[in-house]
Amino acid sequence: MPHKIYINGKMILEADAKISVFDRGYLYGEGVFETMRAYNGRPAFCDMHYHRMKSNCEKLKIDLPADEYAFEHAVVKAINANKLKDAYIRVMVSPVGMSIGLARPSKLTTNFVIITRQFEGRPRETYEKGAKVIVVSTFADDPDIAEIKSTNYLTKMLARIEVTEAKADEGLFRNRSGLILEGTSTNLFVVKDGILFTPPLSDGCLPGITRWVVMGIAENLKIPCREASLTISDLKKVDEIFLTGSTTEILPVRELVKTTKKNRAPGLVTQKIMKAYKKLLI
């Protein structure tokens, strides 16, 4: 069946799907996006994705042409139009308007695009035995930029080149103070003496949806969870490491190259969180 793309309220055959060359996401990376998962045709944590996108649109002064209900309706429409159950979803919003230089034109329209695909995740073995992760040489964006999930993804793409060349599963960013922050598409958690730690957003992390969900799971399981800045030295001393993301879910880390290698991944706390996360998706 030919694949269809949602563009501004219409389902359009992929071969015919086009947006203006004056789309400012294309011209300047001026746009926002959300990456989501659908399970059995139902988009997970859709309300949380909507509110993060709305917040990011407000920061960039972009009109989000949908309320929460219309947002979810559009996502489900895109899933159903392609007869998908377990799906990868990418929602993009970007302003349209040509200008000379960087000045915005006085009148802007907005593109609202949704791409869906059959989900193909990481190999099961990666979750059963743990991932191989590197610390990339590319520095993370400053916190005021990092907090926005924008279509300007150059920093992340440079890091992904390093990950691919190292034949690793993911790469961790540092800020210019040397603190470990997050992965290229994931947030970072560690476990030490039964306590869960994750870097604070103020260090320069994206406010990940799955990060929020995991912190809620920890509270329900009565696992102490704290925000704390982390260094490479700290990662050598922790008992468990795992990464979180909408498409990654909960990914245990077996090895942080040149830093630490865990005897067991996933660890006991990570296993509890993985199990609880799966229950939320049923």
C-alpha positions as CSV (number, residue, x, y, z in Angstrom):
1,M,0.0,0.0,0.0
2,P,1.4,3.4,-0.9
3,H,2.5,5.4,2.2
4,K,0.7,8.6,3.1
5,I,2.0,11.7,4.9
6,Y,-0.2,14.1,6.9
7,I,0.3,17.7,5.7
8,N,-1.9,20.5,7.1
9,G,-5.0,18.4,7.6
10,K,-4.7,16.2,4.4
11,M,-3.3,12.7,3.9
12,I,-1.1,12.9,0.8
13,L,0.7,10.1,-1.0
14,E,4.4,10.1,-0.1
15,A,5.4,10.6,-3.7
16,D,3.3,13.8,-3.9
17,A,4.1,15.1,-0.4
18,K,5.7,18.5,-0.7
19,I,6.2,21.7,1.4
20,S,7.3,25.2,0.3
21,V,11.0,25.9,-0.2
22,F,10.3,29.0,2.0
23,D,9.6,26.7,5.0
24,R,11.8,28.2,7.7
25,G,12.6,24.7,9.1
26,Y,14.3,24.1,5.8
27,L,15.9,27.6,5.5
28,Y,17.0,28.0,9.1
29,G,16.2,25.0,11.2
30,E,13.4,27.1,12.7
31,G,10.8,24.6,13.7
32,V,10.0,22.0,16.4
33,F,9.2,18.3,16.4
34,E,8.1,15.4,18.5
35,T,9.1,11.8,18.1
36,M,6.5,9.4,19.4
37,R,5.6,5.7,19.5
38,A,2.2,4.0,18.9
39,Y,1.4,0.7,20.5
40,N,-1.5,-1.3,19.0
41,G,-2.5,1.9,17.1
42,R,-2.5,4.1,20.2
43,P,0.0,6.9,20.5
44,A,1.8,6.8,23.8
45,F,1.9,9.8,26.1
46,C,0.3,11.9,23.4
47,D,-0.9,14.6,25.9
48,M,2.7,15.1,27.2
49,H,4.1,15.3,23.7
50,Y,1.5,17.9,22.8
51,H,2.2,20.1,25.8
52,R,6.0,20.0,25.2
53,M,5.5,20.9,21.5
54,K,3.1,23.7,22.5
55,S,5.7,25.1,25.0
56,N,8.4,25.0,22.4
57,C,6.2,26.7,19.8
58,E,5.6,29.5,22.3
59,K,9.3,29.9,22.9
60,L,10.0,30.2,19.1
61,K,6.8,32.3,18.5
62,I,5.4,29.7,16.1
63,D,1.7,29.1,15.8
64,L,0.7,25.5,16.7
65,P,-2.4,24.9,14.5
66,A,-4.0,22.4,16.8
67,D,-5.3,22.1,20.3
68,E,-4.7,18.9,22.3
69,Y,-7.7,17.1,20.9
70,A,-6.9,18.0,17.3
71,F,-3.3,17.1,17.8
72,E,-4.1,13.6,18.9
73,H,-6.8,13.2,16.3
74,A,-4.3,14.1,13.5
75,V,-1.7,11.6,14.9
76,V,-4.3,8.8,15.0
77,K,-5.5,9.8,11.5
78,A,-1.9,9.4,10.2
79,I,-1.5,6.0,11.9
80,N,-4.8,4.7,10.6
81,A,-4.3,6.0,7.1
82,N,-1.2,3.8,6.8
83,K,-2.8,0.8,8.6
84,L,-0.1,0.8,11.3
85,K,-0.3,-0.7,14.8
86,D,3.3,-0.5,16.2
87,A,4.4,2.8,14.7
88,Y,7.1,5.4,14.7
89,I,5.7,8.9,14.6
90,R,7.3,12.2,13.8
91,V,5.3,15.4,14.2
92,M,6.7,18.7,12.8
93,V,5.6,22.3,13.0
94,S,7.5,25.0,11.2
95,P,6.7,28.6,10.0
96,V,6.7,29.5,6.3
97,G,7.8,32.8,5.0
98,M,10.7,34.1,3.0
99,S,12.8,37.0,4.2
100,I,16.0,38.8,3.2
101,G,18.5,37.9,5.9
102,L,17.2,36.6,9.2
103,A,14.4,39.0,9.8
104,R,11.0,37.3,10.0
105,P,8.3,38.5,7.6
106,S,5.3,40.1,9.2
107,K,3.0,37.4,8.0
108,L,3.7,33.7,8.5
109,T,1.8,30.5,7.8
110,T,2.6,27.2,9.5
111,N,3.3,23.7,8.2
112,F,1.9,20.9,10.4
113,V,3.4,17.5,9.2
114,I,3.1,14.0,10.5
115,I,5.2,11.1,9.2
116,T,4.5,7.6,10.4
117,R,6.4,4.3,9.8
118,Q,6.2,0.7,10.9
119,F,8.4,0.7,14.0
120,E,11.7,-1.1,13.8
121,G,13.5,-0.9,17.1
122,R,16.9,-2.0,18.4
123,P,17.8,-5.7,18.5
124,R,16.3,-7.5,21.5
125,E,19.8,-8.6,22.4
126,T,20.7,-4.9,23.2
127,Y,18.0,-4.8,25.9
128,E,18.9,-8.3,27.2
129,K,22.7,-7.8,27.4
130,G,23.0,-4.0,27.5
131,A,24.2,-1.3,25.1
132,K,27.7,-0.1,24.2
133,V,27.9,3.7,24.7
134,I,30.6,6.2,24.0
135,V,31.2,9.8,25.2
136,V,31.3,11.9,22.1
137,S,33.7,14.8,21.5
138,T,31.0,17.1,20.3
139,F,29.8,19.4,23.1
140,A,26.1,19.8,23.9
141,D,24.1,22.9,23.1
142,D,23.7,25.6,25.8
143,P,20.8,24.9,28.2
144,D,18.5,27.5,26.7
145,I,18.9,25.8,23.3
146,A,19.0,22.2,24.5
147,E,15.7,22.5,26.2
148,I,13.9,23.0,22.9
149,K,13.3,20.0,20.6
150,S,14.0,22.0,17.5
151,T,14.5,20.9,13.9
152,N,18.0,22.3,14.1
153,Y,19.7,19.0,15.0
154,L,23.3,19.7,13.7
155,T,24.9,19.1,17.1
156,K,23.1,15.7,17.5
157,M,23.9,14.7,13.9
158,L,27.6,15.4,14.4
159,A,27.5,13.2,17.5
160,R,25.7,10.4,15.6
161,I,28.6,10.3,13.1
162,E,30.9,9.5,16.0
163,V,28.5,6.9,17.3
164,T,28.3,5.2,13.9
165,E,32.1,5.3,13.4
166,A,32.6,3.8,16.9
167,K,30.1,1.0,16.1
168,A,28.4,2.0,19.4
169,D,24.6,2.0,20.2
170,E,24.5,5.6,21.6
171,G,26.7,8.5,22.5
172,L,26.7,10.7,25.6
173,F,27.2,14.5,25.5
174,R,29.2,16.6,27.9
175,N,28.7,20.3,28.4
176,R,31.7,22.7,28.4
177,S,32.0,22.2,32.2
178,G,32.7,18.6,31.6
179,L,29.4,17.3,33.1
180,I,27.7,14.3,31.4
181,L,24.3,15.2,30.2
182,E,22.3,12.9,27.9
183,G,22.5,10.8,24.8
184,T,22.0,11.9,21.2
185,S,18.3,10.9,21.4
186,T,18.0,9.7,25.0
187,N,18.1,10.9,28.6
188,L,20.6,9.4,31.1
189,F,19.9,7.6,34.5
190,V,22.3,5.9,36.8
191,V,21.7,3.8,40.0
192,K,24.0,4.0,43.0
193,D,23.2,2.1,46.3
194,G,19.5,1.7,45.2
195,I,19.1,5.5,44.5
196,L,18.2,6.7,41.0
197,F,20.1,9.8,39.7
198,T,19.5,11.8,36.5
199,P,21.2,15.1,35.4
200,P,19.2,18.2,36.1
201,L,17.7,20.0,33.1
202,S,19.7,23.1,34.1
203,D,22.9,21.3,33.1
204,G,21.7,21.3,29.5
205,C,19.4,18.4,29.0
206,L,16.3,18.0,26.9
207,P,13.2,17.6,29.1
208,G,12.4,14.1,27.7
209,I,9.0,12.6,27.9
210,T,10.2,9.2,29.0
211,R,12.5,10.9,31.5
212,W,9.4,12.3,33.2
213,V,7.6,9.0,33.0
214,V,10.5,7.1,34.6
215,M,10.7,9.6,37.4
216,G,7.0,9.0,38.0
217,I,7.6,5.2,37.9
218,A,10.4,5.5,40.5
219,E,8.1,7.4,42.8
220,N,5.4,4.7,42.5
221,L,7.9,2.0,43.1
222,K,9.3,3.9,46.1
223,I,12.7,4.1,44.4
224,P,14.5,7.3,45.6
225,C,15.1,9.5,42.6
226,R,17.2,12.6,42.6
227,E,18.5,15.1,40.1
228,A,22.3,15.5,40.3
229,S,25.1,16.6,38.1
230,L,27.3,13.7,36.9
231,T,30.9,13.4,35.7
232,I,32.7,10.7,33.9
233,S,34.3,9.8,37.3
234,D,30.9,9.4,38.8
235,L,29.9,6.9,36.0
236,K,32.8,4.7,37.0
237,K,31.4,4.3,40.5
238,V,27.7,3.7,39.8
239,D,26.0,0.3,39.9
240,E,23.7,0.6,36.9
241,I,23.3,2.9,33.9
242,F,20.3,3.1,31.6
243,L,19.0,5.5,28.9
244,T,15.4,6.5,28.1
245,G,13.6,7.8,25.1
246,S,10.2,7.5,23.3
247,T,11.5,5.1,20.7
248,T,14.3,3.7,22.9
249,E,12.1,3.0,25.9
250,I,14.4,1.9,28.7
251,L,17.8,0.8,27.4
252,P,20.3,-0.7,29.9
253,V,24.0,0.1,29.3
254,R,26.6,-2.6,29.5
255,E,29.7,-0.7,28.6
256,L,30.7,3.0,28.6
257,V,33.8,2.7,26.3
258,K,37.1,3.6,28.1
259,T,35.2,4.3,31.3
260,T,33.3,1.4,32.8
261,K,31.9,-2.0,32.0
262,K,29.1,-3.5,34.1
263,N,29.0,-7.2,35.0
264,R,25.3,-7.3,34.8
265,A,23.0,-5.3,32.5
266,P,20.2,-4.7,33.0
267,G,20.7,-4.4,36.8
268,L,17.9,-5.1,39.3
269,V,16.6,-1.5,39.6
270,T,16.7,-1.1,35.8
271,Q,14.7,-4.4,35.4
272,K,12.0,-3.1,37.8
273,I,11.7,0.1,35.8
274,M,11.6,-1.7,32.5
275,K,8.9,-4.0,33.7
276,A,6.8,-1.1,35.1
277,Y,7.2,0.9,31.9
278,K,6.0,-2.0,29.8
279,K,2.9,-2.2,32.0
280,L,2.0,1.4,31.2
281,L,1.9,0.6,27.5
282,I,-0.5,-2.3,27.7
